[in-house]
Amino acid sequence: MAREISNCDDVIDSRDVIARIEELEEYEEAVSDTESDFDDAVNERNDARKAVEELTAELEGAIESHGYGSKEADAVEEQLTRAKEKFAESEDALVDAESARASAREDFDQDMQDELKVLRELAEQGEGYGDWAGGETLIRREYFPEYARQFAEDIGAINRDARWPLQHIDWEAAADELEDGYTVIDFDGTDFLMRA
């Protein structure tokens, strides 16, 4: 299971966003499939009911025309028996389809639907920059000064073990300058920065 993505996360990898969207889309597809199966079951049940009604009327006509126990009436009665069995089977199939639909809807609850919507909006914004599918880093704006410090350490611009001059560096100003190479992505009301 892909991890949930939150706009409270400090750093997000676009590949995690993609994986979570794919996972949620599987739930969404299951709901769609069970909705379709339910609609098919309703149609089959209605068709079976109609067949029973038509054969019942036909049997009444055969009995009236040829008498009860006649060859014609017996043939229609046999068809009616099969139609009633098919109707009972269609009722059972409808119950099963309704149960599957309810289960899929429960699995893909409103929170998951909302999450999918927000993640799709995030992905739509991010896909226009960098290598979204290959992996881009999104950094929450409030966390960006800490990210700038870690970045400086990672590229060897500062010695992470040194006390001086690290305690005197204005990491807010450093982050502001670093931000020039980034674009702002809105993730459900929170600004994230991503390489432009």
Stockholm file with secondary structure:
# STOCKHOLM 1.0

chainA/1-196         MAREISNCDDVIDSRDVIARIEELEEYEEAVSDTESDFDDAVNERNDARKAVEELTAELEGAIESHGYGSKEADAVEEQLTRAKEKFAESEDALVDAESARASAREDFDQDMQDELKVLRELAEQGEGYGDWAGGETLIRREYFPEYARQFAEDIGAINRDARWPLQHIDWEAAADELEDGYTVIDFDGTDFLMRA
#=GR chainA/1-196 SS CCCCCCTTCSEEEHHHHHHHHHHHHHHHHHHHHHHHHHHHHHHHHHHHHHHHHHHHHHHHHHHHHHCTTCHHHHHHHHHHHHHHHHHHHHHHHHHHHHHHHHHHHHHSCHHHHHHHHHHHHHHHHHTTSTTTTTCCEEEEGGGHHHHHHHHHHHTTSSCTTCCTTGGGCCHHHHHHHHGGGEEEEEETTEEEEEEC
#=GC SS_cons         CCCCCCTTCSEEEHHHHHHHHHHHHHHHHHHHHHHHHHHHHHHHHHHHHHHHHHHHHHHHHHHHHHCTTCHHHHHHHHHHHHHHHHHHHHHHHHHHHHHHHHHHHHHSCHHHHHHHHHHHHHHHHHTTSTTTTTCCEEEEGGGHHHHHHHHHHHTTSSCTTCCTTGGGCCHHHHHHHHGGGEEEEEETTEEEEEEC
//
